Amino acid sequence: MRRIMPIVGLTALLMILGAGLARRSGAQTNYPQAPDFTVTDLNGKTLTLPQFRGKVLFLNFWASWCPPCRAEIPDFIDVTREFGSKGLAVVGISLDTKEKSAIVGFVKDFKINYSVVLESKGETEKLLNDFKPGQFIPTTFIIDKQGRIRDKIVRSMDKEEMVRYFNRLIAE
């Protein structure tokens, strides 16, 4: 019995350390599938999760009155311009309660070049329930080419971080 206890303890320690190393090395392979969605952007285009298969998708929950949200918009514009034809897609989900015309004006003023969806009862309510971005914005879900959620970022992102995520996931 005395010989078994150290072996059991050592085995447990190795399992714990191995699990920690697997998480740090990115060895996780069982990422959750993103919930399917159907939303309509400000231009009247219907967007669904299957349309983004084969692309890296940044699903960004934001609002026009949110300073960190506004700060990251130019970086989303830049990465869309640089990597949109290489497999990157950005969809902004505006949580504003303003009239659609105000958000359309905001998008035009900021020269946003990616799809923007305005929160509405029904389609985006389901999206919010399924993705659960939480109470803080900006929140960005990073979805890989297979439609799996690879990360949830609850803060603003910068261009360098966006490019790192894109390059890593597009190469998989």
N, C-alpha and C positions, 0 to 999 in steps of 0.2 A: 504494500500500500504506500509505503514511504517513497518508493521509486516512481510510482504512477503520478503522484501529485506534482512533482516538478515537471514532468513531461506534459501533463494537462495544462499547467500554468504557462509553460513555454509555448505550447501550441496555441493557447488563447492569445498570448502576447503577439505571436507572429501573425495570427489572423487579424488582429486589430491593426498592427502596423501595416500589413499588406493592404487592408481596406483603405487606410489613409493614403498610402502611396498610390493606389489605383485612382483615387479621387484627384490627387494632385497631378498625376501624369495625364489626365484626360482619358483614362482607359474606360470610362463609363460608356456603355453601348446601349443601355435600355432607357433612352430618352423618351418622355411621353409624347404621344402623337398630339399635335395641335388640334383643338376642336375645329371642325369644319364651320365655315361661316359664309354667309351671303350678305353683302352690303352694297350700297349704291354710293358712288363717289359724287362729288359736287358737279361733275360733268354729266351725270346720269348714267355712267358706266357701271354695270354690275360686276362686282369682284367676289370671287370665291377662292377658298384655299386651294382647290385642285389647279386653278389657273397658275399658281406659283410653284408647282412641282418642277424640280430641276433648277430652281433659283434659290438664292438666299434671301429671305424676307425679313425686313425689320418692320414690325408692327408697333407703331409708336403712338401711345396715348398721351395727348397734350391739350393745352388750351392757350388761346391767344393772350390771355391776361397773366400767364405764368412766365416770369422772367427766365428761369432755367430752360423752359420749353423754347422760348423765343431765341435764346442763346444757341441752342443746338440746331435750329432750323438751317442756318447757312451751311453747316457741315453735312446735313442730310441732303441738301441741294447739291453740294459738291460731289459727294459719293454717288449720287444718282447720275449726275452728268458723266463722271469718270467711269463708273462700273455698271451702269444700267444696261449697257449692251453686252456686258460680260457675265450677266447672271445675277445681278443685284436688283432687288425691288424694295421700295419703301412705301408703306401705306400709313398715313397719318390719320388717327382717329381723334377728331376734335371733340373735346368734352365741353365746349362752350355752350352756353344757353342763349347766345345771341341769335338774331335772325340769320337765315342763310345768306342774305345779301351782304351782311357784315363780314361773314367768314370768307365769302367769295372775294370781297374787297381786300381782306387781309392776305389771302393767298396770292392775289394779283400784286399787291404792294410788295410782298416779300419775294415775289417771283418763284414761288414754290413749283417745282417741276415734277413732283410725284403726286400720286393719288391722295386726296384728302376726303375723308368721310366725316359728315357732321352727325353728332349724336342725335338720334331720334328714337322715339318709342318704337319698340318692335325689333327691327333688325339689329341696331347697335346695342339695345338692351340685352338681347341674347348674347351678343359678342362680349359685353361686359360681364355677364353672368358666367359665361364659359371660360373666359381668360382670367378673370379676377385680377385686374391690374392693381387693386388696392386703393388706398386713400391718397397716395402721393403721386404726383406727376412732375416731370415726365416719367413714364414707364415704357420701356421698350422690350418686346418679346423678340428674340432672335430665333428664327425658324429655319431649319436646314433644308436642303434640296429634297429630302424625303418627307417633309412636312412635320418634322419633330421639333419640339421646343428645346432649344439648346441652352438658352439662358433667359433670365428675366432681369433687366437692369432697371433699378428704381432710383434714378438720378439722371442728370443730363450726360450725354456721351459726347466725345469729341471725335473729330475726323480720324485721327490716328487709331483710336480704339475701334471705330467702325470698319476701317480698312483691315485691321488685324483680324477681326471676326470674319469679314467677308473672305479674305485670302485663305484663312484656315478652312472654312466650311466649303468654299467652292472647290477646293482641291480634294475633298473627300470623295 
